[in-house]
């Protein structure tokens, strides 16, 4: 039986391993952390569960083509409880509440009522979002692959015809950032509301794709979150006969005469017929080989990758905050100072309605700030790392006590995960979980298979910027398909 080593038990690594096992390969996963999931993770502190990754999922809805693949790898099942929070985001502004509803007609009427002056822009926005709901990119198999049953190829022409209204707008939207696009709205609450949907440095296209996901009935949240999803996949992998070795960090991929022959890990050599690298590709091409990979695509990745990293703040409150919206933005009277910048608003995710996230009658809250890797790296170097985390936590708690009287004096747990935390536990480049796609950039993708090393494959969110969980899933599947094609094996991915 052909022996395969997969480096990294994140979404892409487990997906690659599951598809490889189904196709008859012997697979071992090497994971440096003690749990599966990689950057798709959450953690507990003193009885509180803090979500550290997924806040909504593309493919949670069965109508989305990606849902099939989530089911194939065991991440979701037909009876998986999914939350579809609505409104998705609320903004409290000077006595008004602006809400981001999933239903476009409801959203349109609500926002026009809040700001009649913005009506033309709101109508145009909702019309454009509706055109983006037609976007379901066909996910086809790689050329030359043997399948256990022939699948009907998706019609590219039919897909393009459905997407025509969107394609007519996508050119102009791709030239401006989310932040620049939002300047057309005069009402501060509307700008704040939309600014929380995606990174304001992204191309405006990202805002419309995300909003279209919500408007089409997708973008739900799996009960139990990131860690539950990862454990579902790990369970499927092990049920198929795979072996996950936790706490084992890959040190070097060994190549012999232009072919991958195994991995050095924990001081010993593990032989293999093929190696799939599902850890961060940008880090791997420089650190996992005796000579860093120098193929043109690797040089392009080094040159063009702009990492997106985040600082996660988790808070445990000894109070039932179910009267607070699931995601809410509060403008601040006194800003929070963080990494040399002033934050004039605060956005929190409230898990009061989610079972198992906190002790009874208590609440877990989280918030995400831009990561500022260099800030935290400098703090680690000069010994002020813990102090700066404490200062940030104290500022956040003080502002929330002003905005949520029921929580005053009841914050009993705080926890901050910086980009250095994700770098240490997950090995991801600069602790980043996505790649910035600024306006004007062309969509790019990097190969699952290098040209000069046989038996070596890559998978992960870095291969198709901006990344995200669906990209991790799809590239893991593709890596297993290349493996099958190279070994003339029938790909057994269908359910």
ZADOGU-286627 format. One record per residue (C-alpha): z negated, y, x negated; residue number from 1. Coordinates in steps of 0.05 Angstrom, whole numbers, padded with zeros to 5 digits. Layout:
N
site pz = Z	py = Y	px = X	i = NUM
...
***
This chain:
495
site pz = 00000	py = 00000	px = 00000	i = 1
site pz = 00019	py = 00069	px = -00027	i = 2
site pz = -00043	py = 00107	px = -00048	i = 3
site pz = -00047	py = 00181	px = -00031	i = 4
site pz = -00100	py = 00232	px = -00051	i = 5
site pz = -00108	py = 00295	px = -00010	i = 6
site pz = -00145	py = 00353	px = -00042	i = 7
site pz = -00184	py = 00391	px = 00011	i = 8
site pz = -00210	py = 00369	px = 00079	i = 9
site pz = -00192	py = 00432	px = 00116	i = 10
site pz = -00145	py = 00433	px = 00176	i = 11
site pz = -00082	py = 00423	px = 00134	i = 12
site pz = -00113	py = 00368	px = 00091	i = 13
site pz = -00139	py = 00328	px = 00149	i = 14
site pz = -00074	py = 00337	px = 00187	i = 15
site pz = -00034	py = 00312	px = 00127	i = 16
site pz = -00082	py = 00254	px = 00118	i = 17
site pz = -00081	py = 00234	px = 00192	i = 18
site pz = -00005	py = 00233	px = 00195	i = 19
site pz = -00001	py = 00196	px = 00129	i = 20
site pz = -00050	py = 00143	px = 00153	i = 21
site pz = -00012	py = 00134	px = 00218	i = 22
site pz = 00050	py = 00122	px = 00176	i = 23
site pz = 00019	py = 00067	px = 00135	i = 24
site pz = -00007	py = 00101	px = 00072	i = 25
site pz = -00076	py = 00091	px = 00041	i = 26
site pz = -00109	py = 00160	px = 00040	i = 27
site pz = -00170	py = 00189	px = 00007	i = 28
site pz = -00192	py = 00261	px = 00019	i = 29
site pz = -00230	py = 00298	px = -00035	i = 30
site pz = -00273	py = 00355	px = -00007	i = 31
site pz = -00317	py = 00399	px = -00051	i = 32
site pz = -00362	py = 00419	px = 00008	i = 33
site pz = -00410	py = 00373	px = 00045	i = 34
site pz = -00374	py = 00382	px = 00112	i = 35
site pz = -00302	py = 00381	px = 00136	i = 36
site pz = -00261	py = 00441	px = 00158	i = 37
site pz = -00253	py = 00484	px = 00096	i = 38
site pz = -00249	py = 00556	px = 00120	i = 39
site pz = -00249	py = 00531	px = 00192	i = 40
site pz = -00324	py = 00530	px = 00194	i = 41
site pz = -00389	py = 00551	px = 00226	i = 42
site pz = -00462	py = 00541	px = 00206	i = 43
site pz = -00533	py = 00540	px = 00232	i = 44
site pz = -00591	py = 00583	px = 00212	i = 45
site pz = -00660	py = 00570	px = 00243	i = 46
site pz = -00631	py = 00543	px = 00308	i = 47
site pz = -00574	py = 00593	px = 00314	i = 48
site pz = -00501	py = 00573	px = 00306	i = 49
site pz = -00457	py = 00626	px = 00274	i = 50
site pz = -00382	py = 00620	px = 00285	i = 51
site pz = -00348	py = 00635	px = 00218	i = 52
site pz = -00275	py = 00625	px = 00233	i = 53
site pz = -00240	py = 00611	px = 00299	i = 54
site pz = -00248	py = 00661	px = 00356	i = 55
site pz = -00187	py = 00639	px = 00395	i = 56
site pz = -00136	py = 00585	px = 00384	i = 57
site pz = -00060	py = 00585	px = 00390	i = 58
site pz = -00043	py = 00519	px = 00425	i = 59
site pz = -00107	py = 00511	px = 00465	i = 60
site pz = -00064	py = 00511	px = 00528	i = 61
site pz = -00024	py = 00448	px = 00543	i = 62
site pz = 00038	py = 00489	px = 00559	i = 63
site pz = 00042	py = 00513	px = 00487	i = 64
site pz = 00083	py = 00464	px = 00443	i = 65
site pz = 00030	py = 00466	px = 00388	i = 66
site pz = -00021	py = 00435	px = 00435	i = 67
site pz = 00013	py = 00368	px = 00427	i = 68
site pz = 00000	py = 00369	px = 00352	i = 69
site pz = -00072	py = 00389	px = 00361	i = 70
site pz = -00079	py = 00328	px = 00405	i = 71
site pz = -00043	py = 00283	px = 00355	i = 72
site pz = -00094	py = 00299	px = 00300	i = 73
site pz = -00153	py = 00293	px = 00348	i = 74
site pz = -00174	py = 00366	px = 00344	i = 75
site pz = -00165	py = 00373	px = 00419	i = 76
site pz = -00162	py = 00323	px = 00475	i = 77
site pz = -00142	py = 00329	px = 00548	i = 78
site pz = -00215	py = 00333	px = 00567	i = 79
site pz = -00235	py = 00384	px = 00513	i = 80
site pz = -00275	py = 00440	px = 00545	i = 81
site pz = -00239	py = 00506	px = 00530	i = 82
site pz = -00267	py = 00576	px = 00544	i = 83
site pz = -00217	py = 00630	px = 00564	i = 84
site pz = -00259	py = 00693	px = 00563	i = 85
site pz = -00234	py = 00749	px = 00606	i = 86
site pz = -00237	py = 00806	px = 00593	i = 87
site pz = -00222	py = 00786	px = 00521	i = 88
site pz = -00253	py = 00850	px = 00493	i = 89
site pz = -00292	py = 00906	px = 00525	i = 90
site pz = -00305	py = 00976	px = 00497	i = 91
site pz = -00364	py = 01018	px = 00517	i = 92
site pz = -00344	py = 01091	px = 00510	i = 93
site pz = -00382	py = 01151	px = 00537	i = 94
site pz = -00403	py = 01116	px = 00601	i = 95
site pz = -00335	py = 01083	px = 00611	i = 96
site pz = -00318	py = 01010	px = 00600	i = 97
site pz = -00247	py = 00995	px = 00577	i = 98
site pz = -00228	py = 00922	px = 00583	i = 99
site pz = -00173	py = 00880	px = 00552	i = 100
site pz = -00153	py = 00834	px = 00609	i = 101
site pz = -00107	py = 00775	px = 00600	i = 102
site pz = -00068	py = 00790	px = 00663	i = 103
site pz = -00017	py = 00844	px = 00645	i = 104
site pz = -00014	py = 00874	px = 00715	i = 105
site pz = -00090	py = 00880	px = 00717	i = 106
site pz = -00091	py = 00908	px = 00647	i = 107
site pz = -00037	py = 00959	px = 00663	i = 108
site pz = -00073	py = 00985	px = 00726	i = 109
site pz = -00141	py = 00987	px = 00691	i = 110
site pz = -00117	py = 01025	px = 00629	i = 111
site pz = -00075	py = 01074	px = 00670	i = 112
site pz = -00136	py = 01089	px = 00712	i = 113
site pz = -00178	py = 01102	px = 00649	i = 114
site pz = -00125	py = 01147	px = 00618	i = 115
site pz = -00069	py = 01172	px = 00664	i = 116
site pz = -00043	py = 01213	px = 00606	i = 117
site pz = -00026	py = 01149	px = 00569	i = 118
site pz = 00011	py = 01117	px = 00627	i = 119
site pz = 00081	py = 01118	px = 00596	i = 120
site pz = 00055	py = 01084	px = 00532	i = 121
site pz = 00014	py = 01034	px = 00572	i = 122
site pz = 00074	py = 01014	px = 00614	i = 123
site pz = 00117	py = 01006	px = 00553	i = 124
site pz = 00063	py = 00966	px = 00518	i = 125
site pz = 00054	py = 00917	px = 00575	i = 126
site pz = 00129	py = 00909	px = 00583	i = 127
site pz = 00136	py = 00892	px = 00509	i = 128
site pz = 00078	py = 00843	px = 00511	i = 129
site pz = 00111	py = 00808	px = 00570	i = 130
site pz = 00176	py = 00800	px = 00530	i = 131
site pz = 00136	py = 00768	px = 00473	i = 132
site pz = 00108	py = 00715	px = 00520	i = 133
site pz = 00176	py = 00680	px = 00516	i = 134
site pz = 00162	py = 00666	px = 00443	i = 135
site pz = 00152	py = 00592	px = 00428	i = 136
site pz = 00182	py = 00576	px = 00361	i = 137
site pz = 00213	py = 00506	px = 00361	i = 138
site pz = 00175	py = 00459	px = 00314	i = 139
site pz = 00226	py = 00410	px = 00289	i = 140
site pz = 00220	py = 00352	px = 00240	i = 141
site pz = 00246	py = 00358	px = 00169	i = 142
site pz = 00318	py = 00334	px = 00157	i = 143
site pz = 00330	py = 00261	px = 00138	i = 144
site pz = 00264	py = 00237	px = 00167	i = 145
site pz = 00257	py = 00168	px = 00198	i = 146
site pz = 00220	py = 00170	px = 00265	i = 147
site pz = 00189	py = 00114	px = 00305	i = 148
site pz = 00225	py = 00143	px = 00365	i = 149
site pz = 00281	py = 00193	px = 00367	i = 150
site pz = 00261	py = 00261	px = 00391	i = 151
site pz = 00306	py = 00311	px = 00426	i = 152
site pz = 00315	py = 00370	px = 00380	i = 153
site pz = 00295	py = 00436	px = 00409	i = 154
site pz = 00354	py = 00480	px = 00428	i = 155
site pz = 00354	py = 00540	px = 00381	i = 156
site pz = 00406	py = 00576	px = 00423	i = 157
site pz = 00365	py = 00567	px = 00487	i = 158
site pz = 00302	py = 00591	px = 00452	i = 159
site pz = 00338	py = 00652	px = 00424	i = 160
site pz = 00367	py = 00671	px = 00492	i = 161
site pz = 00296	py = 00670	px = 00523	i = 162
site pz = 00271	py = 00713	px = 00466	i = 163
site pz = 00327	py = 00765	px = 00469	i = 164
site pz = 00285	py = 00822	px = 00500	i = 165
site pz = 00233	py = 00811	px = 00446	i = 166
site pz = 00285	py = 00808	px = 00390	i = 167
site pz = 00313	py = 00875	px = 00412	i = 168
site pz = 00244	py = 00907	px = 00401	i = 169
site pz = 00219	py = 00869	px = 00341	i = 170
site pz = 00259	py = 00908	px = 00290	i = 171
site pz = 00227	py = 00975	px = 00306	i = 172
site pz = 00157	py = 00945	px = 00314	i = 173
site pz = 00162	py = 00912	px = 00246	i = 174
site pz = 00169	py = 00980	px = 00212	i = 175
site pz = 00100	py = 01007	px = 00231	i = 176
site pz = 00029	py = 00981	px = 00223	i = 177
site pz = -00018	py = 00966	px = 00281	i = 178
site pz = -00058	py = 01028	px = 00262	i = 179
site pz = 00004	py = 01072	px = 00263	i = 180
site pz = 00028	py = 01043	px = 00329	i = 181
site pz = -00039	py = 01057	px = 00363	i = 182
site pz = -00037	py = 01131	px = 00346	i = 183
site pz = 00008	py = 01143	px = 00406	i = 184
site pz = -00050	py = 01130	px = 00454	i = 185
site pz = -00092	py = 01192	px = 00465	i = 186
site pz = -00154	py = 01157	px = 00493	i = 187
site pz = -00202	py = 01135	px = 00438	i = 188
site pz = -00227	py = 01075	px = 00479	i = 189
site pz = -00156	py = 01047	px = 00486	i = 190
site pz = -00144	py = 01055	px = 00411	i = 191
site pz = -00210	py = 01021	px = 00396	i = 192
site pz = -00195	py = 00964	px = 00445	i = 193
site pz = -00128	py = 00947	px = 00415	i = 194
site pz = -00152	py = 00957	px = 00343	i = 195
site pz = -00198	py = 00896	px = 00351	i = 196
site pz = -00142	py = 00849	px = 00370	i = 197
site pz = -00115	py = 00843	px = 00299	i = 198
site pz = -00119	py = 00876	px = 00230	i = 199
site pz = -00095	py = 00948	px = 00235	i = 200
site pz = -00058	py = 00941	px = 00168	i = 201
site pz = -00013	py = 00886	px = 00196	i = 202
site pz = 00056	py = 00899	px = 00223	i = 203
site pz = 00052	py = 00920	px = 00296	i = 204
site pz = 00088	py = 00854	px = 00312	i = 205
site pz = 00022	py = 00818	px = 00302	i = 206
site pz = -00010	py = 00858	px = 00358	i = 207
site pz = 00045	py = 00838	px = 00407	i = 208
site pz = 00045	py = 00764	px = 00387	i = 209
site pz = -00030	py = 00761	px = 00396	i = 210
site pz = -00030	py = 00797	px = 00463	i = 211
site pz = 00027	py = 00753	px = 00487	i = 212
site pz = -00015	py = 00692	px = 00469	i = 213
site pz = -00070	py = 00716	px = 00515	i = 214
site pz = -00023	py = 00739	px = 00571	i = 215
site pz = 00012	py = 00671	px = 00572	i = 216
site pz = -00054	py = 00634	px = 00586	i = 217
site pz = -00065	py = 00611	px = 00514	i = 218
site pz = -00115	py = 00633	px = 00462	i = 219
site pz = -00177	py = 00596	px = 00487	i = 220
site pz = -00239	py = 00576	px = 00448	i = 221
site pz = -00260	py = 00503	px = 00440	i = 222
site pz = -00331	py = 00488	px = 00462	i = 223
site pz = -00369	py = 00479	px = 00396	i = 224
site pz = -00321	py = 00523	px = 00357	i = 225
site pz = -00293	py = 00513	px = 00288	i = 226
site pz = -00341	py = 00460	px = 00263	i = 227
site pz = -00332	py = 00418	px = 00326	i = 228
site pz = -00256	py = 00421	px = 00317	i = 229
site pz = -00262	py = 00401	px = 00244	i = 230
site pz = -00308	py = 00344	px = 00260	i = 231
site pz = -00261	py = 00319	px = 00314	i = 232
site pz = -00206	py = 00315	px = 00262	i = 233
site pz = -00251	py = 00281	px = 00210	i = 234
site pz = -00271	py = 00230	px = 00262	i = 235
site pz = -00197	py = 00215	px = 00277	i = 236
site pz = -00182	py = 00209	px = 00203	i = 237
site pz = -00239	py = 00160	px = 00191	i = 238
site pz = -00223	py = 00119	px = 00253	i = 239
site pz = -00153	py = 00109	px = 00224	i = 240
site pz = -00185	py = 00080	px = 00160	i = 241
site pz = -00185	py = 00141	px = 00116	i = 242
site pz = -00240	py = 00158	px = 00066	i = 243
site pz = -00269	py = 00228	px = 00058	i = 244
site pz = -00308	py = 00238	px = -00007	i = 245
site pz = -00352	py = 00299	px = 00004	i = 246
site pz = -00382	py = 00339	px = -00052	i = 247
site pz = -00325	py = 00320	px = -00098	i = 248
site pz = -00286	py = 00378	px = -00129	i = 249
site pz = -00216	py = 00365	px = -00156	i = 250
site pz = -00211	py = 00392	px = -00227	i = 251
site pz = -00140	py = 00375	px = -00248	i = 252
site pz = -00078	py = 00342	px = -00219	i = 253
site pz = -00049	py = 00296	px = -00272	i = 254
site pz = 00025	py = 00291	px = -00280	i = 255
site pz = 00062	py = 00238	px = -00322	i = 256
site pz = 00137	py = 00245	px = -00338	i = 257
site pz = 00147	py = 00295	px = -00282	i = 258
site pz = 00108	py = 00257	px = -00229	i = 259
site pz = 00037	py = 00265	px = -00200	i = 260
site pz = -00004	py = 00205	px = -00221	i = 261
site pz = -00074	py = 00223	px = -00198	i = 262
site pz = -00131	py = 00273	px = -00198	i = 263
site pz = -00190	py = 00286	px = -00245	i = 264
site pz = -00252	py = 00298	px = -00203	i = 265
site pz = -00326	py = 00296	px = -00221	i = 266
site pz = -00308	py = 00276	px = -00292	i = 267
site pz = -00268	py = 00214	px = -00273	i = 268
site pz = -00194	py = 00199	px = -00262	i = 269
site pz = -00172	py = 00176	px = -00193	i = 270
site pz = -00103	py = 00145	px = -00195	i = 271
site pz = -00053	py = 00157	px = -00139	i = 272
site pz = 00020	py = 00147	px = -00122	i = 273
site pz = 00023	py = 00216	px = -00090	i = 274
site pz = -00021	py = 00278	px = -00085	i = 275
site pz = -00023	py = 00328	px = -00028	i = 276
site pz = -00056	py = 00394	px = -00047	i = 277
site pz = -00086	py = 00424	px = 00016	i = 278
site pz = -00135	py = 00471	px = -00018	i = 279
site pz = -00114	py = 00544	px = -00026	i = 280
site pz = -00044	py = 00542	px = -00054	i = 281
site pz = -00050	py = 00608	px = -00091	i = 282
site pz = -00111	py = 00583	px = -00129	i = 283
site pz = -00084	py = 00513	px = -00138	i = 284
site pz = -00019	py = 00532	px = -00173	i = 285
site pz = -00060	py = 00567	px = -00227	i = 286
site pz = -00122	py = 00524	px = -00234	i = 287
site pz = -00105	py = 00452	px = -00216	i = 288
site pz = -00052	py = 00439	px = -00269	i = 289
site pz = -00053	py = 00436	px = -00345	i = 290
site pz = 00004	py = 00486	px = -00343	i = 291
site pz = 00006	py = 00532	px = -00282	i = 292
site pz = 00065	py = 00520	px = -00237	i = 293
site pz = 00120	py = 00570	px = -00255	i = 294
site pz = 00174	py = 00556	px = -00204	i = 295
site pz = 00205	py = 00618	px = -00171	i = 296
site pz = 00168	py = 00607	px = -00105	i = 297
site pz = 00101	py = 00604	px = -00142	i = 298
site pz = 00116	py = 00668	px = -00179	i = 299
site pz = 00135	py = 00701	px = -00113	i = 300
site pz = 00069	py = 00678	px = -00082	i = 301
site pz = 00029	py = 00707	px = -00140	i = 302
site pz = 00066	py = 00773	px = -00135	i = 303
site pz = 00069	py = 00782	px = -00060	i = 304
site pz = 00004	py = 00753	px = -00032	i = 305
site pz = -00044	py = 00806	px = -00007	i = 306
site pz = -00107	py = 00768	px = 00014	i = 307
site pz = -00144	py = 00785	px = 00077	i = 308
site pz = -00218	py = 00772	px = 00069	i = 309
site pz = -00277	py = 00785	px = 00114	i = 310
site pz = -00352	py = 00794	px = 00113	i = 311
site pz = -00386	py = 00757	px = 00171	i = 312
site pz = -00452	py = 00780	px = 00198	i = 313
site pz = -00492	py = 00730	px = 00240	i = 314
site pz = -00553	py = 00752	px = 00281	i = 315
site pz = -00604	py = 00712	px = 00320	i = 316
site pz = -00638	py = 00749	px = 00378	i = 317
site pz = -00698	py = 00725	px = 00416	i = 318
site pz = -00669	py = 00751	px = 00482	i = 319
site pz = -00619	py = 00728	px = 00534	i = 320
site pz = -00561	py = 00776	px = 00526	i = 321
site pz = -00515	py = 00743	px = 00577	i = 322
site pz = -00509	py = 00811	px = 00612	i = 323
site pz = -00470	py = 00836	px = 00551	i = 324
site pz = -00394	py = 00822	px = 00548	i = 325
site pz = -00370	py = 00764	px = 00504	i = 326
site pz = -00337	py = 00813	px = 00456	i = 327
site pz = -00357	py = 00886	px = 00459	i = 328
site pz = -00343	py = 00948	px = 00418	i = 329
site pz = -00394	py = 01004	px = 00412	i = 330
site pz = -00375	py = 01072	px = 00382	i = 331
site pz = -00432	py = 01094	px = 00337	i = 332
site pz = -00469	py = 01160	px = 00337	i = 333
site pz = -00491	py = 01146	px = 00265	i = 334
site pz = -00440	py = 01107	px = 00223	i = 335
site pz = -00454	py = 01046	px = 00182	i = 336
site pz = -00442	py = 01055	px = 00108	i = 337
site pz = -00409	py = 00995	px = 00076	i = 338
site pz = -00372	py = 00987	px = 00010	i = 339
site pz = -00365	py = 01062	px = 00003	i = 340
site pz = -00336	py = 01071	px = 00073	i = 341
site pz = -00364	py = 01094	px = 00139	i = 342
site pz = -00356	py = 01049	px = 00200	i = 343
site pz = -00356	py = 01091	px = 00264	i = 344
site pz = -00357	py = 01032	px = 00312	i = 345
site pz = -00385	py = 00963	px = 00315	i = 346
site pz = -00355	py = 00901	px = 00349	i = 347
site pz = -00397	py = 00841	px = 00365	i = 348
site pz = -00382	py = 00771	px = 00390	i = 349
site pz = -00435	py = 00749	px = 00439	i = 350
site pz = -00448	py = 00674	px = 00448	i = 351
site pz = -00502	py = 00679	px = 00501	i = 352
site pz = -00460	py = 00639	px = 00550	i = 353
site pz = -00443	py = 00584	px = 00501	i = 354
site pz = -00488	py = 00523	px = 00504	i = 355
site pz = -00521	py = 00502	px = 00439	i = 356
site pz = -00510	py = 00566	px = 00400	i = 357
site pz = -00583	py = 00589	px = 00404	i = 358
site pz = -00651	py = 00566	px = 00427	i = 359
site pz = -00665	py = 00573	px = 00501	i = 360
site pz = -00664	py = 00645	px = 00526	i = 361
site pz = -00640	py = 00669	px = 00458	i = 362
site pz = -00572	py = 00693	px = 00434	i = 363
site pz = -00528	py = 00685	px = 00373	i = 364
site pz = -00486	py = 00747	px = 00356	i = 365
site pz = -00433	py = 00754	px = 00302	i = 366
site pz = -00390	py = 00810	px = 00275	i = 367
site pz = -00333	py = 00815	px = 00226	i = 368
site pz = -00321	py = 00869	px = 00175	i = 369
site pz = -00265	py = 00877	px = 00125	i = 370
site pz = -00287	py = 00834	px = 00066	i = 371
site pz = -00283	py = 00881	px = 00006	i = 372
site pz = -00281	py = 00826	px = -00046	i = 373
site pz = -00287	py = 00874	px = -00106	i = 374
site pz = -00348	py = 00907	px = -00075	i = 375
site pz = -00385	py = 00841	px = -00069	i = 376
site pz = -00360	py = 00816	px = -00136	i = 377
site pz = -00389	py = 00878	px = -00170	i = 378
site pz = -00454	py = 00869	px = -00132	i = 379
site pz = -00458	py = 00797	px = -00156	i = 380
site pz = -00446	py = 00819	px = -00228	i = 381
site pz = -00498	py = 00875	px = -00228	i = 382
site pz = -00552	py = 00835	px = -00191	i = 383
site pz = -00551	py = 00877	px = -00127	i = 384
site pz = -00516	py = 00824	px = -00084	i = 385
site pz = -00577	py = 00804	px = -00043	i = 386
site pz = -00600	py = 00875	px = -00037	i = 387
site pz = -00533	py = 00899	px = -00010	i = 388
site pz = -00531	py = 00843	px = 00041	i = 389
site pz = -00601	py = 00863	px = 00064	i = 390
site pz = -00580	py = 00936	px = 00069	i = 391
site pz = -00519	py = 00919	px = 00111	i = 392
site pz = -00560	py = 00873	px = 00157	i = 393
site pz = -00612	py = 00927	px = 00168	i = 394
site pz = -00559	py = 00979	px = 00186	i = 395
site pz = -00525	py = 00933	px = 00235	i = 396
site pz = -00591	py = 00914	px = 00268	i = 397
site pz = -00612	py = 00987	px = 00274	i = 398
site pz = -00547	py = 01007	px = 00308	i = 399
site pz = -00548	py = 00948	px = 00356	i = 400
site pz = -00620	py = 00963	px = 00376	i = 401
site pz = -00595	py = 01032	px = 00396	i = 402
site pz = -00538	py = 01003	px = 00437	i = 403
site pz = -00573	py = 00942	px = 00467	i = 404
site pz = -00645	py = 00960	px = 00487	i = 405
site pz = -00660	py = 00888	px = 00508	i = 406
site pz = -00651	py = 00867	px = 00436	i = 407
site pz = -00697	py = 00918	px = 00404	i = 408
site pz = -00749	py = 00886	px = 00360	i = 409
site pz = -00722	py = 00817	px = 00375	i = 410
site pz = -00675	py = 00804	px = 00317	i = 411
site pz = -00707	py = 00745	px = 00283	i = 412
site pz = -00650	py = 00717	px = 00240	i = 413
site pz = -00594	py = 00750	px = 00201	i = 414
site pz = -00543	py = 00717	px = 00156	i = 415
site pz = -00484	py = 00747	px = 00118	i = 416
site pz = -00426	py = 00707	px = 00090	i = 417
site pz = -00384	py = 00749	px = 00042	i = 418
site pz = -00316	py = 00733	px = 00012	i = 419
site pz = -00355	py = 00704	px = -00047	i = 420
site pz = -00388	py = 00655	px = 00001	i = 421
site pz = -00321	py = 00629	px = 00024	i = 422
site pz = -00295	py = 00628	px = -00047	i = 423
site pz = -00355	py = 00586	px = -00070	i = 424
site pz = -00356	py = 00536	px = -00013	i = 425
site pz = -00282	py = 00532	px = 00004	i = 426
site pz = -00246	py = 00549	px = -00061	i = 427
site pz = -00201	py = 00598	px = -00025	i = 428
site pz = -00170	py = 00655	px = -00065	i = 429
site pz = -00217	py = 00715	px = -00064	i = 430
site pz = -00251	py = 00683	px = -00004	i = 431
site pz = -00191	py = 00701	px = 00039	i = 432
site pz = -00171	py = 00664	px = 00102	i = 433
site pz = -00104	py = 00697	px = 00116	i = 434
site pz = -00049	py = 00737	px = 00082	i = 435
site pz = -00035	py = 00809	px = 00098	i = 436
site pz = 00034	py = 00821	px = 00129	i = 437
site pz = 00044	py = 00896	px = 00125	i = 438
site pz = 00101	py = 00932	px = 00161	i = 439
site pz = 00170	py = 00925	px = 00131	i = 440
site pz = 00157	py = 00857	px = 00100	i = 441
site pz = 00204	py = 00800	px = 00115	i = 442
site pz = 00177	py = 00734	px = 00141	i = 443
site pz = 00173	py = 00686	px = 00083	i = 444
site pz = 00153	py = 00614	px = 00074	i = 445
site pz = 00139	py = 00572	px = 00013	i = 446
site pz = 00158	py = 00499	px = 00001	i = 447
site pz = 00114	py = 00440	px = 00017	i = 448
site pz = 00146	py = 00404	px = -00042	i = 449
site pz = 00157	py = 00432	px = -00113	i = 450
site pz = 00223	py = 00421	px = -00148	i = 451
site pz = 00198	py = 00395	px = -00215	i = 452
site pz = 00141	py = 00348	px = -00199	i = 453
site pz = 00154	py = 00285	px = -00158	i = 454
site pz = 00099	py = 00256	px = -00113	i = 455
site pz = 00067	py = 00325	px = -00105	i = 456
site pz = 00062	py = 00363	px = -00040	i = 457
site pz = 00029	py = 00426	px = -00014	i = 458
site pz = -00001	py = 00443	px = 00053	i = 459
site pz = -00042	py = 00501	px = 00080	i = 460
site pz = -00042	py = 00570	px = 00112	i = 461
site pz = -00018	py = 00605	px = 00049	i = 462
site pz = 00052	py = 00572	px = 00055	i = 463
site pz = 00072	py = 00612	px = 00116	i = 464
site pz = 00042	py = 00682	px = 00116	i = 465
site pz = 00003	py = 00709	px = 00151	i = 466
site pz = -00026	py = 00640	px = 00159	i = 467
site pz = -00078	py = 00618	px = 00209	i = 468
site pz = -00097	py = 00551	px = 00239	i = 469
site pz = -00030	py = 00532	px = 00270	i = 470
site pz = 00004	py = 00543	px = 00202	i = 471
site pz = -00048	py = 00498	px = 00169	i = 472
site pz = -00034	py = 00444	px = 00221	i = 473
site pz = 00042	py = 00448	px = 00217	i = 474
site pz = 00045	py = 00449	px = 00141	i = 475
site pz = -00002	py = 00389	px = 00137	i = 476
site pz = 00046	py = 00352	px = 00184	i = 477
site pz = 00106	py = 00374	px = 00142	i = 478
site pz = 00073	py = 00350	px = 00078	i = 479
site pz = 00063	py = 00281	px = 00109	i = 480
site pz = 00136	py = 00282	px = 00132	i = 481
site pz = 00161	py = 00296	px = 00061	i = 482
site pz = 00117	py = 00240	px = 00036	i = 483
site pz = 00147	py = 00192	px = 00088	i = 484
site pz = 00218	py = 00213	px = 00071	i = 485
site pz = 00208	py = 00205	px = -00004	i = 486
site pz = 00179	py = 00135	px = 00005	i = 487
site pz = 00231	py = 00116	px = 00059	i = 488
site pz = 00175	py = 00104	px = 00110	i = 489
site pz = 00179	py = 00116	px = 00185	i = 490
site pz = 00138	py = 00176	px = 00205	i = 491
site pz = 00088	py = 00155	px = 00258	i = 492
site pz = 00068	py = 00223	px = 00285	i = 493
site pz = 00085	py = 00215	px = 00358	i = 494
site pz = 00031	py = 00203	px = 00411	i = 495
***
